[in-house]
């Protein structure tokens, strides 16, 4: 049995494109005798946790990745035609640093780079490259596009620039062979490029469905995506039915002239070791620009709000309630949570963004009322703080802050 690992694969989370269900991917990797498998969905990572858990359960090493879209100019350029067809690039997480960086890249692709698709750019890749292994991708990758256009020097320049970004051992030239004439035409150029630059080759099969018989299923998905029927010639239809999970023997036969491209998949798989920890709360940290102690700052704004609502000499019972809440919030590690919610609600109210007055158990917190998270006086209405937070609570508390609009009919 020839060792091979699929490092370019699209699951059901590549919506209306990938026809591989997570469980089937893992089961098929086991059937093929492959010890690892990667999932590299288009521009997203929301299948990563399901994939990680399913693979671990089956004794298969999960390799978490993503086929990102790279803006042809910058992610901020959003002009019709000029910026409508981003390049493809495959990124694989070597370690947890890479996993965190890939999540950041994917998030930024949606937040700051979205134009038809979530897009990253060179600036983001340079900033968040650590811990990532990069593959040059399919015919839509920048290197392949340049070669298809007959511009070998541009392809070489692109490859060298990506190697500079990711590091000498972290960038690979991806070769694929699905029986597509254009792939066959550029494979010799990719081999030449590898020989001239020392950038290693990697063989992938750009998997979109589990078995060859599933090609029709994937075609149905593409028809739904494009609003066409099976009888119509679809603009994005795959030209062959070879985009399935192949065995190591099949891949070695396809790339018998460059066996190292197949063997390199195992070397990459050995390097990729991400461990996702479950069962531990990971809350963001609230950072004060002044460097002031967070707990002291939290107490200060709580007492300022208390004086605002209850006067400069509030009853001792209110002071005691405030001190009790602060001690519970602090001991349970939720000072940052309160400050984060306080910060964005304060911003919303200052910028005329609708925010609700507070509902549910969160309205029972005197601290929340005093710092403006909620607008309901828990003392006046005898609301109980312990329904929101108490030392015996296991689940995370949450503030319901949604705004609701009511229509009055005369």
C-alpha positions as CSV (number, residue, x, y, z in Angstrom):
1,X,0.0,0.0,0.0
2,X,1.4,3.4,-1.0
3,X,1.3,6.1,1.6
4,X,-0.7,9.2,0.5
5,X,-2.7,11.8,2.3
6,X,-5.4,14.0,0.7
7,X,-4.5,17.6,1.5
8,X,-7.0,19.4,-0.7
9,X,-10.5,18.3,0.0
10,X,-13.9,20.0,0.1
11,X,-16.6,18.9,2.5
12,X,-20.3,19.6,2.7
13,X,-19.3,22.9,4.3
14,X,-18.1,24.2,0.9
15,X,-21.8,25.0,0.4
16,X,-23.3,23.8,-2.9
17,X,-19.9,22.7,-4.1
18,X,-18.5,20.0,-1.9
19,X,-20.5,16.8,-1.7
20,X,-18.4,15.0,0.9
21,X,-20.0,14.5,4.3
22,X,-17.6,14.7,7.2
23,X,-18.3,11.2,8.4
24,X,-17.9,9.8,4.9
25,X,-14.6,11.5,4.5
26,X,-13.2,9.9,7.7
27,X,-14.7,6.5,6.9
28,X,-13.3,6.5,3.4
29,X,-9.8,7.5,4.7
30,X,-10.0,4.5,7.0
31,X,-11.1,2.3,4.1
32,X,-8.2,3.5,1.9
33,X,-5.7,2.9,4.7
34,X,-4.8,6.6,4.9
35,X,-3.7,7.7,8.4
36,X,-4.5,11.4,7.9
37,X,-6.8,13.6,5.9
38,X,-7.3,17.3,5.5
39,X,-10.4,19.4,5.0
40,X,-9.9,22.6,3.1
41,X,-13.3,24.2,2.4
42,X,-13.7,27.3,0.3
43,X,-13.1,30.4,2.4
44,X,-14.6,29.0,5.6
45,X,-13.7,26.9,8.6
46,X,-17.1,26.2,10.2
47,X,-16.7,22.4,9.6
48,X,-13.4,22.2,11.4
49,X,-14.7,21.2,14.8
50,X,-17.1,18.5,13.5
51,X,-14.2,17.2,11.3
52,X,-11.7,17.2,14.2
53,X,-14.0,15.3,16.5
54,X,-15.1,12.7,13.8
55,X,-11.5,12.1,12.8
56,X,-10.2,11.7,16.3
57,X,-13.0,9.3,17.1
58,X,-12.0,7.1,14.1
59,X,-8.2,7.2,14.9
60,X,-7.5,9.4,11.9
61,X,-5.3,12.5,12.2
62,X,-7.3,15.6,11.2
63,X,-5.5,18.2,9.2
64,X,-7.3,21.5,9.4
65,X,-7.1,23.8,6.5
66,X,-8.9,26.2,4.1
67,X,-8.7,27.1,0.5
68,X,-8.7,30.8,0.8
69,X,-9.5,33.4,-1.9
70,X,-6.7,35.9,-2.5
71,X,-7.6,39.3,-3.9
72,X,-5.9,40.1,-7.2
73,X,-5.1,43.5,-5.9
74,X,-5.9,44.2,-2.2
75,X,-8.8,43.0,-0.1
76,X,-10.0,46.6,0.1
77,X,-10.4,46.9,-3.7
78,X,-13.9,46.0,-4.7
79,X,-14.5,47.0,-8.3
80,X,-16.6,45.0,-10.7
81,X,-14.6,42.7,-13.1
82,X,-11.3,43.9,-11.7
83,X,-11.8,42.2,-8.3
84,X,-14.5,39.6,-9.1
85,X,-12.2,36.6,-9.6
86,X,-9.8,36.1,-6.7
87,X,-7.0,33.5,-6.8
88,X,-7.2,30.3,-4.8
89,X,-4.6,29.3,-2.2
90,X,-4.6,26.3,0.1
91,X,-3.5,26.8,3.8
92,X,-2.9,24.0,6.2
93,X,-2.4,24.3,10.0
94,X,0.9,22.9,11.2
95,X,0.3,23.7,14.8
96,X,-2.1,25.6,17.1
97,X,-0.4,28.9,16.2
98,X,-1.3,28.2,12.6
99,X,-4.9,27.3,13.6
100,X,-5.3,30.6,15.4
101,X,-3.8,32.5,12.4
102,X,-6.0,30.7,9.9
103,X,-9.1,31.6,11.9
104,X,-7.9,35.2,11.9
105,X,-7.3,35.1,8.1
106,X,-10.8,33.6,7.4
107,X,-12.5,36.1,9.7
108,X,-10.7,39.0,8.1
109,X,-11.7,37.7,4.7
110,X,-15.3,38.2,5.7
111,X,-14.9,41.3,7.8
112,X,-12.7,43.5,5.6
113,X,-12.2,41.6,2.3
114,X,-15.6,40.3,1.4
115,X,-16.6,41.0,-2.3
116,X,-18.7,38.2,-3.7
117,X,-16.4,35.9,-1.7
118,X,-14.4,36.3,1.5
119,X,-10.9,37.4,0.4
120,X,-7.5,37.8,2.0
121,X,-4.5,39.6,0.5
122,X,-0.7,39.6,0.7
123,X,-0.7,42.0,3.7
124,X,-2.9,39.6,5.8
125,X,-0.8,36.6,4.7
126,X,2.4,38.3,5.7
127,X,0.9,39.2,9.1
128,X,-0.7,35.8,9.9
129,X,1.6,33.2,8.1
130,X,3.2,31.7,11.1
131,X,2.3,28.0,11.7
132,X,0.8,27.6,8.2
133,X,1.9,25.4,5.3
134,X,0.9,26.8,1.9
135,X,0.0,25.0,-1.3
136,X,-0.3,26.8,-4.6
137,X,-3.8,25.4,-5.3
138,X,-5.6,24.4,-8.5
139,X,-5.9,26.0,-11.9
140,X,-7.4,29.0,-10.1
141,X,-4.2,29.5,-8.1
142,X,-2.0,32.5,-9.1
143,X,0.9,30.4,-10.2
144,X,-1.3,28.1,-12.4
145,X,-3.1,31.1,-13.8
146,X,0.2,32.7,-14.9
147,X,1.3,29.5,-16.4
148,X,-2.0,29.1,-18.3
149,X,-1.5,32.6,-19.7
150,X,2.0,31.6,-20.9
151,X,3.8,33.8,-18.4
152,X,6.4,31.6,-16.9
153,X,8.4,34.4,-15.3
154,X,5.4,35.8,-13.6
155,X,4.6,32.3,-12.2
156,X,8.1,32.0,-11.0
157,X,8.0,35.4,-9.3
158,X,4.7,34.6,-7.6
159,X,6.0,31.3,-6.3
160,X,9.2,32.9,-4.9
161,X,7.1,35.6,-3.2
162,X,4.9,33.0,-1.5
163,X,7.9,31.1,-0.4
164,X,9.3,34.3,1.1
165,X,6.1,34.9,3.0
166,X,5.6,31.3,4.4
167,X,9.2,30.2,4.6
168,X,11.4,27.8,2.7
169,X,9.9,24.6,4.1
170,X,6.3,25.8,4.2
171,X,5.4,26.5,0.5
172,X,4.7,23.8,-2.1
173,X,3.8,23.8,-5.8
174,X,0.6,21.8,-6.2
175,X,0.1,19.5,-9.1
176,X,-3.2,17.9,-10.1
177,X,-4.3,15.6,-12.9
178,X,-8.0,15.1,-13.5
179,X,-7.7,14.4,-17.2
180,X,-8.1,18.1,-17.9
181,X,-6.0,19.3,-20.9
182,X,-5.0,22.5,-19.2
183,X,-3.6,20.7,-16.2
184,X,-1.6,18.3,-18.5
185,X,-0.2,21.4,-20.3
186,X,1.1,23.2,-17.2
187,X,2.4,20.1,-15.2
188,X,5.8,20.2,-17.1
189,X,6.1,23.9,-16.3
190,X,5.4,23.2,-12.6
191,X,8.0,20.5,-12.6
192,X,10.5,22.9,-14.2
193,X,9.6,25.6,-11.7
194,X,10.2,23.2,-8.9
195,X,13.6,22.2,-10.3
196,X,14.7,25.8,-10.8
197,X,13.6,27.2,-7.4
198,X,13.9,24.2,-5.1
199,X,10.2,24.6,-4.2
200,X,8.9,21.0,-3.6
201,X,5.9,19.5,-5.4
202,X,2.8,18.2,-3.8
203,X,0.2,16.0,-5.5
204,X,-3.5,16.6,-4.7
205,X,-6.8,15.6,-6.2
206,X,-9.0,18.6,-5.2
207,X,-11.6,16.2,-3.8
208,X,-15.2,17.4,-4.1
209,X,-17.0,14.0,-3.7
210,X,-16.2,10.7,-2.1
211,X,-16.4,8.2,-5.0
212,X,-16.5,8.5,-8.7
213,X,-20.2,7.6,-8.8
214,X,-20.9,10.8,-6.7
215,X,-19.9,13.1,-9.6
216,X,-23.5,13.5,-10.6
217,X,-24.5,14.4,-7.0
218,X,-21.9,17.2,-7.1
219,X,-23.2,18.4,-10.4
220,X,-26.7,18.7,-8.9
221,X,-25.2,20.9,-6.1
222,X,-23.6,23.1,-8.8
223,X,-26.9,23.4,-10.6
224,X,-28.6,24.5,-7.5
225,X,-25.8,27.0,-6.9
226,X,-26.1,28.5,-10.4
227,X,-29.8,28.2,-10.9
228,X,-29.5,25.8,-13.9
229,X,-30.6,22.2,-14.6
230,X,-28.7,19.0,-15.4
231,X,-29.8,19.4,-19.0
232,X,-28.2,22.9,-19.4
233,X,-24.5,23.5,-19.9
234,X,-23.4,24.9,-16.5
235,X,-20.7,27.5,-16.5
236,X,-19.0,26.0,-13.5
237,X,-19.5,22.3,-14.2
238,X,-16.5,20.1,-13.6
239,X,-15.1,18.8,-16.9
240,X,-14.4,15.2,-15.6
241,X,-15.6,12.8,-12.9
242,X,-12.1,12.4,-11.3
243,X,-12.5,14.8,-8.3
244,X,-13.0,12.0,-5.7
245,X,-11.0,10.4,-2.9
246,X,-8.4,8.3,-4.6
247,X,-6.1,5.7,-3.2
248,X,-2.3,6.1,-2.9
249,X,-1.9,3.6,-5.7
250,X,-4.1,5.7,-8.0
251,X,-2.3,8.9,-7.1
252,X,1.2,7.3,-7.7
253,X,0.1,6.0,-11.1
254,X,-1.1,9.5,-12.0
255,X,2.2,11.1,-10.9
256,X,4.7,8.3,-11.6
257,X,7.1,10.7,-13.2
258,X,7.3,12.7,-9.9
259,X,6.7,10.2,-7.1
260,X,8.1,12.7,-4.5
261,X,5.0,14.8,-5.1
262,X,2.9,11.9,-3.7
263,X,5.3,11.1,-0.9
264,X,5.5,14.7,0.2
265,X,1.8,14.5,1.3
266,X,2.8,12.2,4.1
267,X,5.7,14.4,5.2
268,X,3.3,17.4,5.4
269,X,0.7,15.3,7.3
270,X,3.4,14.3,9.9
271,X,4.1,18.0,10.5
272,X,0.5,19.0,11.0
273,X,-0.4,18.5,14.7
274,X,-3.3,20.7,15.9
275,X,-5.0,20.0,19.2
276,X,-8.3,21.7,19.9
277,X,-9.1,21.8,23.6
278,X,-12.7,21.4,24.7
279,X,-14.4,21.9,28.0
280,X,-12.5,25.0,29.0
281,X,-14.0,28.5,28.9
282,X,-12.0,30.8,26.7
283,X,-13.1,34.4,27.2
284,X,-11.6,37.4,25.5
285,X,-9.5,39.7,27.6
286,X,-10.6,43.3,28.1
287,X,-7.6,45.6,27.9
288,X,-7.6,49.1,29.3
289,X,-5.4,51.5,27.4
290,X,-4.5,53.3,30.6
291,X,-3.0,50.1,32.1
292,X,-5.4,50.5,35.1
293,X,-6.3,47.4,37.1
294,X,-9.4,45.9,35.6
295,X,-11.1,45.0,38.8
296,X,-10.5,48.5,40.3
297,X,-11.8,50.1,37.1
298,X,-14.9,47.8,37.2
299,X,-15.6,48.8,40.8
300,X,-15.2,52.5,40.0
301,X,-17.8,52.5,37.2
302,X,-20.1,50.4,39.3
303,X,-20.0,52.9,42.2
304,X,-20.3,55.8,39.8
305,X,-23.5,54.3,38.4
306,X,-24.8,53.4,41.9
307,X,-24.5,57.1,42.9
308,X,-26.2,58.2,39.7
309,X,-29.2,55.9,40.4
310,X,-29.4,55.9,44.2
311,X,-27.8,59.1,45.2
312,X,-24.5,60.0,46.9
313,X,-25.5,58.2,50.1
314,X,-27.2,55.0,49.0
315,X,-28.7,52.6,51.6
316,X,-26.3,50.2,53.1
317,X,-28.3,47.3,51.7
318,X,-27.6,48.5,48.1
319,X,-23.8,48.9,48.9
320,X,-23.8,45.4,50.4
321,X,-25.6,44.0,47.3
322,X,-23.1,45.8,45.1
323,X,-20.1,44.4,47.0
324,X,-21.5,40.9,47.0
325,X,-22.1,41.0,43.2
326,X,-18.6,42.3,42.5
327,X,-17.1,39.5,44.7
328,X,-19.0,36.8,42.8
329,X,-18.3,38.3,39.4
330,X,-14.6,38.6,40.2
331,X,-14.2,35.2,41.8
332,X,-15.9,33.5,38.8
333,X,-13.7,35.3,36.3
334,X,-16.4,37.4,34.6
335,X,-15.0,41.0,35.1
336,X,-13.7,41.0,31.5
337,X,-17.1,39.8,30.3
338,X,-19.0,42.6,32.1
339,X,-16.5,45.2,30.7
340,X,-16.7,43.9,27.1
341,X,-20.5,44.0,27.2
342,X,-20.4,47.4,28.9
343,X,-18.1,48.7,26.2
344,X,-20.1,47.7,23.1
345,X,-23.4,48.7,24.7
346,X,-22.0,52.1,25.6
347,X,-20.7,52.5,22.0
348,X,-24.1,51.5,20.6
349,X,-26.1,54.0,22.7
350,X,-23.6,56.8,21.9
351,X,-24.0,56.1,18.2
352,X,-27.8,55.7,18.0
353,X,-27.6,51.9,17.5
354,X,-30.8,50.3,19.0
355,X,-30.1,48.3,22.2
356,X,-32.7,46.6,24.4
357,X,-33.3,47.6,28.0
358,X,-32.2,44.1,29.1
359,X,-34.4,41.0,29.7
360,X,-34.0,37.6,31.3
361,X,-31.8,36.8,34.3
362,X,-29.2,39.5,33.4
363,X,-31.7,42.2,34.5
364,X,-31.2,40.9,38.0
365,X,-27.7,42.2,38.2
366,X,-27.3,45.5,40.1
367,X,-23.8,45.9,38.6
368,X,-25.2,45.6,35.1
369,X,-27.8,48.2,35.9
370,X,-25.3,50.6,37.4
371,X,-22.9,50.5,34.5
372,X,-25.6,50.8,31.9
373,X,-25.8,47.3,30.4
374,X,-29.4,47.0,31.5
375,X,-32.0,49.8,32.1
376,X,-34.2,48.0,34.7
377,X,-33.7,48.6,38.4
378,X,-33.3,45.2,40.0
379,X,-33.9,46.7,43.5
380,X,-37.2,48.3,42.6
381,X,-38.5,45.1,41.1
382,X,-36.9,42.7,43.6
383,X,-35.0,40.9,40.9
384,X,-32.5,38.2,42.0
385,X,-28.9,38.3,41.0
386,X,-28.3,34.6,41.6
387,X,-30.6,33.6,38.7
388,X,-27.9,35.2,36.5
389,X,-24.7,34.3,38.3
390,X,-23.9,32.3,41.4
391,X,-20.9,30.1,42.4
392,X,-22.8,26.9,41.6
393,X,-23.6,27.9,38.1
394,X,-21.9,25.6,35.5
395,X,-23.0,27.2,32.2
396,X,-21.9,30.6,30.9
397,X,-24.1,33.5,31.8
398,X,-25.3,35.8,29.0
399,X,-26.9,39.2,28.7
400,X,-29.9,39.4,26.4
401,X,-29.4,42.9,25.0
402,X,-31.4,42.7,21.7
403,X,-33.6,45.6,20.7
404,X,-37.2,44.9,19.8
405,X,-39.4,47.2,17.8
406,X,-43.1,47.4,18.6
407,X,-45.7,48.6,16.1
408,X,-48.6,50.5,17.6
409,X,-51.8,50.4,15.6
410,X,-54.2,53.3,16.2
